[in-house]
Amino acid sequence: MSARVLLLRRGAIQGTIARVLRTSTPVVAVGHRDIDAALDLCAADRVANVFVATKILEGAIANQPGSLLGFRSNGRLRSLLWTSANVVPVECHNDAVQAFADRIVGWRRQCASIFGPQDAVGALWRRLAGTWGPARSIRARQPLMATTTPPSALGLALDPQVRFATLAEVDAVLPAAARMFTDEIGYPPYAGSSRGYRQAISGLIHLRRTLVRVDAGEVIFKADVGSNAGGVAQIQGVWLHPGLRGRGMAVPAMAAVTELVLAEIADTASLYVNDYNVAARATYLHCGFRDVGNFATVLM
């Protein structure tokens, strides 16, 4: 038998082995050929899955290879898991949760949080807690809320001073954003230089995803659209200066944010909120948001 024939046979055997390994391993890195299937999975609940859908549309599969895992069953992509600084499940059933947990059990160091649909996060954490724990904080129930109705249609007054931030206001937005992050997460968003955090803020402002009210050069209210995909804009980072709380400013400001988001960004505005934050939840309900599900967050 010639050397050429031997090489061809060896190549065929190696190719067969590779195909068998691909089909026998349920967890795979999602690649370019899977983008449509991955977006279809996200669309199964476009409000709950908007974060991962946004990452896909922003090019994460190319820019952060290996950050999106898929679970295959019977040759089809059935579930997803975003695995970067945050771990975020998409359409995860028990088999997928177990397989994903087995894959990432050694990845604790790179993860700051697990968040997403309550059942999937809870199931994932139960499988990881023994290795990853203890958690710094567990927000076990965070109502996921959404609206398609402009607050003006509900007769709400809109704060006329709430608008999209400009790039000239990055330095004014930064301290408000940092205070909000620290209040919510429990530690500051950066240590030492603020350069990276400033760049992130600048990026949101450049995309017209940060809304503010500015008084005398100080940002006294802000909100961001952190994710935007499939007709859903997820609002996050909502913050009102502590000295102005309880004065009736929150509802008009949030109503203005919702109005602008629905007019200029997406047909559905969404957010999730800690169930113990009674004041914030009341504000969102007043602005027309209604519960559409439950999230949970595990902070590491």
C-alpha positions as CSV (number, residue, x, y, z in Angstrom):
1,M,0.0,0.0,0.0
2,S,1.4,3.4,-1.0
3,A,2.3,6.1,1.5
4,R,-0.3,8.3,-0.2
5,V,-3.1,5.8,0.4
6,L,-2.0,5.4,4.0
7,L,-2.1,9.1,4.5
8,L,-5.5,9.4,2.9
9,R,-6.9,6.6,5.1
10,R,-5.3,8.1,8.2
11,G,-7.0,11.4,7.4
12,A,-10.3,9.7,6.9
13,I,-10.1,7.9,10.2
14,Q,-9.1,11.1,12.0
15,G,-12.0,12.9,10.4
16,T,-14.4,10.2,11.5
17,I,-13.1,10.4,15.1
18,A,-13.5,14.1,15.2
19,R,-17.1,13.9,13.9
20,V,-17.9,11.2,16.5
21,L,-16.4,13.4,19.3
22,R,-18.4,16.4,18.1
23,T,-21.7,14.5,18.0
24,S,-21.1,12.6,21.3
25,T,-20.2,15.8,23.3
26,P,-23.4,17.6,24.2
27,V,-21.7,20.9,25.1
28,V,-19.9,22.7,22.3
29,A,-18.6,26.2,21.7
30,V,-21.2,28.0,19.5
31,G,-19.7,28.9,16.2
32,H,-20.7,31.0,13.2
33,R,-22.8,28.2,11.7
34,D,-24.9,28.2,14.8
35,I,-25.7,31.9,14.9
36,D,-29.2,31.6,13.5
37,A,-30.1,28.7,15.7
38,A,-28.8,30.5,18.7
39,L,-30.8,33.6,17.9
40,D,-33.9,31.4,17.5
41,L,-33.3,30.0,21.0
42,C,-33.1,33.5,22.4
43,A,-36.3,34.5,20.5
44,A,-38.2,31.7,22.4
45,D,-38.4,34.3,25.2
46,R,-37.1,37.5,23.8
47,V,-37.4,39.5,27.0
48,A,-35.7,37.0,29.3
49,N,-32.9,36.3,26.7
50,V,-32.2,39.7,25.4
51,F,-28.7,39.9,27.1
52,V,-27.4,36.9,25.3
53,A,-29.1,37.9,22.0
54,T,-27.4,41.2,22.2
55,K,-24.0,39.6,22.8
56,I,-24.5,37.5,19.7
57,L,-25.6,40.4,17.5
58,E,-22.6,42.4,18.8
59,G,-20.2,39.8,17.4
60,A,-19.3,37.9,20.6
61,I,-18.9,34.6,18.7
62,A,-16.1,36.1,16.7
63,N,-14.7,38.6,19.3
64,Q,-14.9,36.3,22.3
65,P,-14.6,32.7,21.0
66,G,-15.7,30.1,23.4
67,S,-17.7,32.5,25.5
68,L,-21.0,31.1,24.3
69,L,-21.6,27.4,24.9
70,G,-24.4,25.4,23.3
71,F,-26.1,22.2,24.4
72,R,-26.9,19.8,21.6
73,S,-29.5,17.0,21.6
74,N,-30.5,14.9,18.6
75,G,-28.3,17.1,16.4
76,R,-30.1,20.3,17.4
77,L,-29.0,23.2,19.5
78,R,-31.3,23.2,22.6
79,S,-29.8,25.5,25.2
80,L,-27.1,28.2,25.5
81,L,-24.8,29.4,28.3
82,W,-23.0,32.7,28.1
83,T,-19.7,32.3,30.0
84,S,-17.7,35.5,30.4
85,A,-17.6,37.8,33.4
86,N,-21.2,36.8,33.8
87,V,-22.7,33.3,33.4
88,V,-26.2,33.5,31.8
89,P,-28.4,30.5,30.8
90,V,-30.8,30.5,27.9
91,E,-33.6,28.0,27.6
92,C,-31.8,25.6,29.9
93,H,-33.5,22.3,31.0
94,N,-32.1,19.8,33.5
95,D,-29.9,17.9,31.2
96,A,-28.4,21.1,29.8
97,V,-27.8,22.6,33.2
98,Q,-26.0,19.5,34.4
99,A,-23.8,19.3,31.2
100,F,-23.0,23.0,31.4
101,A,-22.2,22.8,35.1
102,D,-19.8,19.9,34.4
103,R,-18.1,22.0,31.7
104,I,-17.6,25.2,33.8
105,V,-17.1,23.8,37.2
106,G,-13.4,24.8,37.1
107,W,-14.0,28.3,35.8
108,R,-14.8,30.1,39.1
109,R,-12.1,32.7,38.9
110,Q,-13.4,34.4,35.8
111,C,-17.0,34.7,36.9
112,A,-18.5,37.7,38.8
113,S,-22.1,36.6,38.7
114,I,-24.7,34.2,37.5
115,F,-28.0,35.7,36.4
116,G,-31.0,35.0,34.3
117,P,-34.2,33.0,34.5
118,Q,-34.8,32.0,38.1
119,D,-35.3,28.3,37.7
120,A,-32.2,27.8,35.5
121,V,-30.0,30.0,37.7
122,G,-31.1,28.1,40.8
123,A,-30.5,24.7,39.2
124,L,-27.1,25.8,37.9
125,W,-26.0,27.2,41.3
126,R,-27.1,24.1,43.1
127,R,-24.6,22.1,41.0
128,L,-21.8,24.7,41.3
129,A,-22.2,25.9,44.9
130,G,-20.0,23.2,46.4
131,T,-17.1,24.2,44.2
132,W,-17.8,27.9,43.6
133,G,-19.4,28.9,46.9
134,P,-20.0,30.5,49.1
135,A,-21.7,33.3,47.1
136,R,-21.3,36.9,48.3
137,S,-25.0,37.5,47.7
138,I,-28.0,35.6,46.3
139,R,-30.9,37.6,44.9
140,A,-33.3,34.6,44.7
141,R,-36.2,36.5,43.2
142,Q,-36.0,39.5,40.9
143,P,-39.3,40.2,39.0
144,L,-38.7,40.5,35.3
145,M,-40.9,43.3,34.0
146,A,-41.8,44.7,30.6
147,T,-44.1,47.2,28.8
148,T,-45.0,48.1,25.3
149,T,-47.2,51.1,26.3
150,P,-45.7,54.6,26.3
151,P,-46.3,56.2,29.7
152,S,-47.9,59.2,28.0
153,A,-50.7,56.9,26.8
154,L,-51.4,56.2,30.5
155,G,-51.7,59.9,31.3
156,L,-48.4,60.1,33.1
157,A,-46.4,63.3,33.3
158,L,-42.9,62.9,31.8
159,D,-39.9,64.7,33.2
160,P,-39.0,67.1,30.3
161,Q,-35.4,67.3,31.5
162,V,-34.6,63.6,31.0
163,R,-32.8,63.1,27.7
164,F,-30.0,61.1,26.1
165,A,-26.5,61.9,27.4
166,T,-23.9,63.5,25.2
167,L,-20.2,62.5,24.9
168,A,-19.3,65.8,26.5
169,E,-21.0,64.6,29.6
170,V,-19.0,61.4,30.2
171,D,-17.2,62.8,33.2
172,A,-20.5,63.9,34.7
173,V,-22.1,60.5,34.2
174,L,-19.2,58.5,35.6
175,P,-19.6,59.4,39.3
176,A,-23.4,58.7,39.1
177,A,-22.8,55.4,37.4
178,A,-20.1,54.4,39.9
179,R,-22.4,55.3,42.9
180,M,-25.2,53.3,41.4
181,F,-23.0,50.3,40.8
182,T,-21.5,50.4,44.3
183,D,-24.9,50.7,45.9
184,E,-26.3,47.8,43.9
185,I,-23.3,45.4,43.9
186,G,-21.6,46.3,47.1
187,Y,-18.2,47.3,45.8
188,P,-16.9,50.0,43.3
189,P,-16.8,49.3,39.6
190,Y,-13.0,49.9,39.4
191,A,-10.0,50.1,41.5
192,G,-7.3,52.6,40.7
193,S,-7.7,54.1,37.2
194,S,-11.2,54.7,36.0
195,R,-10.1,54.5,32.3
196,G,-11.8,51.2,31.5
197,Y,-15.0,52.1,33.2
198,R,-15.0,55.5,31.5
199,Q,-14.6,53.8,28.1
200,A,-17.6,51.6,28.9
201,I,-19.7,54.6,29.8
202,S,-18.5,56.5,26.7
203,G,-19.5,53.5,24.6
204,L,-23.1,53.5,25.9
205,I,-23.4,57.2,25.4
206,H,-22.1,57.0,21.9
207,L,-24.8,54.4,21.1
208,R,-27.5,56.7,22.7
209,R,-28.1,54.2,25.4
210,T,-27.7,56.4,28.5
211,L,-30.4,58.8,29.6
212,V,-29.9,61.5,32.2
213,R,-31.2,64.5,34.0
214,V,-28.5,67.1,34.7
215,D,-28.9,69.9,37.1
216,A,-26.2,72.6,37.4
217,G,-23.7,70.3,35.7
218,E,-24.4,67.3,38.0
219,V,-26.1,64.1,36.9
220,I,-29.0,63.6,39.4
221,F,-30.8,60.8,37.5
222,K,-29.5,58.2,35.0
223,A,-30.6,55.0,33.4
224,D,-29.0,52.8,30.7
225,V,-30.2,50.5,28.0
226,G,-27.7,47.7,28.7
227,S,-29.1,45.2,26.1
228,N,-31.0,45.7,22.9
229,A,-32.1,42.9,20.6
230,G,-35.2,41.4,19.0
231,G,-37.2,44.5,19.6
232,V,-36.5,44.4,23.4
233,A,-34.5,47.1,25.2
234,Q,-33.4,46.1,28.7
235,I,-33.1,49.1,31.1
236,Q,-30.6,48.9,33.9
237,G,-28.5,51.2,36.1
238,V,-31.5,53.3,37.2
239,W,-30.3,55.8,39.7
240,L,-31.7,58.9,41.4
241,H,-29.5,61.1,43.7
242,P,-30.1,59.9,47.3
243,G,-30.8,63.5,48.4
244,L,-33.7,63.8,46.0
245,R,-35.5,60.5,46.7
246,G,-38.9,60.7,48.2
247,R,-39.8,64.0,46.4
248,G,-41.9,62.6,43.6
249,M,-39.1,62.7,41.0
250,A,-38.7,59.0,40.3
251,V,-41.9,58.3,38.4
252,P,-41.7,61.2,36.0
253,A,-38.0,60.5,35.3
254,M,-38.6,56.8,34.7
255,A,-41.7,57.5,32.6
256,A,-39.6,59.8,30.4
257,V,-36.9,57.1,30.1
258,T,-39.6,54.5,29.1
259,E,-41.2,56.9,26.6
260,L,-37.9,57.6,24.9
261,V,-36.8,53.9,24.8
262,L,-40.1,52.9,23.2
263,A,-40.0,55.8,20.8
264,E,-36.4,55.5,19.6
265,I,-34.9,52.1,20.5
266,A,-37.3,49.1,20.8
267,D,-41.0,48.2,20.8
268,T,-40.6,46.6,24.3
269,A,-38.9,48.1,27.3
270,S,-37.9,45.6,30.1
271,L,-36.0,45.5,33.3
272,Y,-35.6,43.3,36.4
273,V,-35.6,44.5,40.0
274,N,-34.9,43.0,43.4
275,D,-38.1,42.0,45.0
276,Y,-37.1,43.7,48.2
277,N,-36.7,47.1,46.5
278,V,-40.3,48.1,47.2
279,A,-39.9,51.7,46.1
280,A,-38.3,50.9,42.7
281,R,-40.9,48.2,42.0
282,A,-43.7,50.6,42.7
283,T,-42.1,53.2,40.4
284,Y,-41.9,50.7,37.5
285,L,-45.5,49.5,38.1
286,H,-46.7,53.1,38.0
287,C,-44.9,53.5,34.7
288,G,-46.8,50.6,33.1
289,F,-44.3,47.8,33.6
290,R,-45.8,44.4,34.4
291,D,-44.3,41.1,35.6
292,V,-43.5,38.7,32.8
293,G,-41.2,36.3,34.7
294,N,-38.7,36.0,37.4
295,F,-34.9,36.3,37.4
296,A,-32.3,35.4,40.0
297,T,-28.7,36.6,40.5
298,V,-25.8,35.0,42.3
299,L,-23.1,37.5,43.0
300,M,-19.6,35.9,43.5
